[in-house]
């Protein structure tokens, strides 16, 4: 065996020993830590959600806005990626039936690239741009609000149409010899019908959430993460 081959052989043995020792030490320094159910956190949405365009099953991604600690120990750092999906969605309908949506996160991608399964439900959407918050019920369903301005506009339009129809009815009634009270009743009925029609034609609000919106989540089940111990003397 030449000296060069001998030196390379010795170097490979040393490197293999160092690597195996390092892996063993690192394995000893890592311990599992569990995040308990009902733990809450805030995420920053990286996707866009629109109840008119989105569908159940669509992927939703977000990043952790604030780190999560357990007993003073860092478990998930800020910026870790959460991946989830829309589990239920109903688009807005007429008669002021607003949209609703349910979102669940199913995994976390740690900074080291490890994927950890979780079960966390979105409990609220804080839309700071529009100064409004959508809160979920106990089943995780968030409901869009009502558009008062749109309802008033439709009521106004319906009332105008009803008033016009009532006026025509009153004219026909006058031509037929109706009394003043009857004519007034015809006009009022037309206005009421138009107002009700305006309300019935008004759709509820869609849920539109832009990138950067804050999502509040609640862990539904325990989630265990591997945590590197610092300063271990074992």
C-alpha positions in Angstrom: 0.0 0.0 0.0 1.5 3.3 -1.0 1.7 6.2 1.4 -0.9 8.2 -0.5 -3.5 5.4 -0.3 -2.7 4.9 3.4 -3.2 8.6 4.1 -6.6 8.6 2.2 -7.7 5.5 4.1 -6.9 7.0 7.4 -8.6 10.2 6.5 -11.8 8.4 5.5 -11.8 6.4 8.7 -11.5 9.6 10.8 -14.2 11.4 8.8 -16.6 8.5 9.2 -15.9 8.4 12.9 -16.5 12.1 13.3 -19.7 12.0 11.3 -21.1 9.0 13.2 -20.3 10.6 16.6 -21.9 13.9 15.5 -25.1 12.2 14.4 -25.2 10.3 17.7 -24.7 13.4 19.8 -27.3 15.3 17.7 -29.8 12.5 18.1 -29.3 12.7 21.9 -29.8 16.4 21.9 -33.1 16.3 20.2 -36.3 15.7 22.2 -40.0 15.7 21.2 -42.1 18.5 22.6 -45.9 18.5 22.2 -48.1 21.5 21.5 -51.4 20.9 23.4 -54.9 21.2 22.0 -56.5 24.6 22.3 -53.2 26.3 21.8 -53.7 29.5 19.7 -51.5 31.2 17.2 -51.5 33.9 14.5 -50.6 33.3 10.9 -50.0 35.6 8.0 -51.9 34.5 4.9 -49.8 33.9 1.8 -52.6 32.9 -0.5 -55.8 34.7 -1.7 -59.2 33.5 -0.7 -62.4 34.5 -2.5 -65.7 32.7 -1.7 -66.9 33.5 -5.2 -63.9 31.9 -6.9 -62.4 29.5 -4.4 -63.6 25.9 -4.0 -63.5 23.3 -1.3 -60.1 21.5 -1.3 -58.2 24.6 -2.5 -54.7 24.8 -0.8 -54.1 27.6 1.7 -50.6 28.6 2.8 -49.6 30.9 5.6 -46.5 31.7 7.7 -46.3 31.9 11.5 -46.6 35.5 12.6 -45.4 35.0 16.2 -43.2 32.1 17.5 -44.8 29.4 19.5 -43.3 28.5 22.9 -44.0 25.6 25.3 -42.9 26.1 28.9 -40.6 28.9 27.7 -39.0 26.8 25.0 -39.1 27.7 21.4 -41.1 25.1 19.4 -42.0 26.7 16.1 -40.1 29.9 15.0 -41.6 32.9 13.4 -41.9 32.4 9.6 -42.5 28.6 9.6 -44.8 27.6 6.8 -48.3 26.3 7.5 -50.2 24.4 4.8 -53.9 23.7 4.8 -57.0 23.7 2.7 -60.6 25.0 2.4 -62.7 22.2 3.9 -66.1 23.8 3.3 -67.4 26.8 1.3 -70.8 28.3 0.4 -71.1 31.1 -2.0 -73.3 34.1 -1.3 -76.9 33.9 -2.5 -79.9 36.2 -2.8 -82.3 37.0 0.1 -79.1 38.3 1.9 -77.7 34.8 2.4 -74.0 35.5 3.0 -71.1 33.2 2.1 -69.3 31.1 4.7 -66.0 29.2 4.7 -64.1 26.8 6.9 -60.2 26.4 6.8 -58.0 23.8 8.4 -54.2 23.6 8.5 -52.8 20.1 8.3 -49.0 20.4 8.3 -46.1 22.6 9.2 -42.8 22.9 7.3 -40.0 23.6 9.8 -37.0 25.8 8.9 -34.9 22.5 8.7 -37.3 21.3 6.0 -39.1 18.7 8.2 -42.8 18.2 7.7 -44.9 17.8 10.9 -48.6 16.9 10.7 -50.9 19.2 12.7 -54.6 19.8 13.0 -55.4 23.5 13.5 -58.6 25.3 12.6 -58.9 29.0 11.6 -61.0 30.7 14.3 -61.0 34.2 12.9 -59.8 36.4 10.0 -58.6 39.8 10.9 -58.8 42.1 7.9 -57.0 45.2 9.0 -57.3 46.9 5.6 -61.1 46.9 5.9 -61.2 47.1 9.7 -63.3 44.0 10.1 -63.0 40.6 11.6 -64.8 37.3 10.7 -65.1 35.0 13.6 -65.8 31.3 13.3 -68.5 29.4 15.2 -67.7 26.3 17.2 -67.6 24.2 14.0 -65.1 26.5 12.4 -67.5 28.2 10.0 -66.9 31.9 9.2 -69.8 33.8 7.7 -69.6 36.9 5.5 -71.4 40.0 6.7 -74.3 41.9 5.1 -73.8 44.9 2.8 -76.1 47.5 4.3 -75.3 49.9 1.5 -76.3 47.4 -1.2 -79.5 46.5 0.6 -80.5 50.2 0.9 -79.7 50.8 -2.8 -81.9 47.8 -3.8 -84.6 48.8 -1.4 -84.6 52.3 -2.9 -84.7 51.0 -6.4 -87.5 48.6 -5.5 -89.4 51.3 -3.8 -89.1 53.6 -6.8 -90.4 50.8 -9.1 -93.1 49.9 -6.7 -94.1 53.6 -6.5 -94.3 53.8 -10.2 -96.4 50.7 -10.4 -98.6 52.0 -7.6 -99.1 55.3 -9.4 -100.2 53.5 -12.5 -102.6 51.3 -10.4 -104.0 54.4 -8.7 -104.6 56.1 -12.1 -106.4 53.0 -13.3 -108.4 52.9 -10.1 -109.3 56.5 -10.4 -110.5 55.9 -13.9 -112.6 53.1 -12.6 -114.1 55.4 -9.9 -112.2 54.2 -6.9 -112.2 56.2 -3.6 -109.3 58.1 -2.2 -108.7 55.5 0.5 -108.6 52.8 -2.1 -106.2 54.7 -4.3 -103.9 55.4 -1.3 -103.9 51.7 -0.5 -102.9 50.8 -4.0 -100.0 53.2 -4.0 -98.8 52.0 -0.5 -99.0 48.4 -1.5 -96.9 49.1 -4.6 -94.2 50.8 -2.5 -94.2 47.9 0.0 -94.0 45.3 -2.7 -91.1 47.2 -4.3 -89.2 47.5 -1.0 -89.7 43.8 -0.2 -88.6 42.9 -3.7 -85.4 45.0 -3.3 -84.5 43.1 -0.1 -85.2 39.7 -1.7 -83.0 40.5 -4.7 -80.0 41.5 -2.4 -77.3 38.9 -2.2 -75.2 38.4 0.9 -71.6 39.4 1.1 -68.8 37.3 -0.4 -65.6 36.6 1.7 -62.6 38.1 0.1 -59.2 37.8 1.9 -56.0 39.1 0.5 -52.4 38.0 1.0 -51.0 39.4 4.3 -54.2 39.1 6.2 -53.9 37.7 9.7 -55.5 34.3 10.5 -56.1 33.2 14.0 -55.9 29.4 14.5 -56.5 26.9 17.3 -54.8 23.5 17.5 -57.5 20.8 17.6 -55.1 17.9 18.4 -51.7 17.5 20.0 -48.8 18.2 17.7 -45.3 16.9 18.5 -42.2 18.7 17.2 -38.5 17.6 17.5 -36.7 20.3 19.4 -32.9 20.7 19.5 -31.6 21.0 23.0 -29.0 23.8 23.5 -26.3 23.6 26.1 -26.9 19.9 26.9 -24.3 18.5 29.2 -25.4 14.8 28.9 
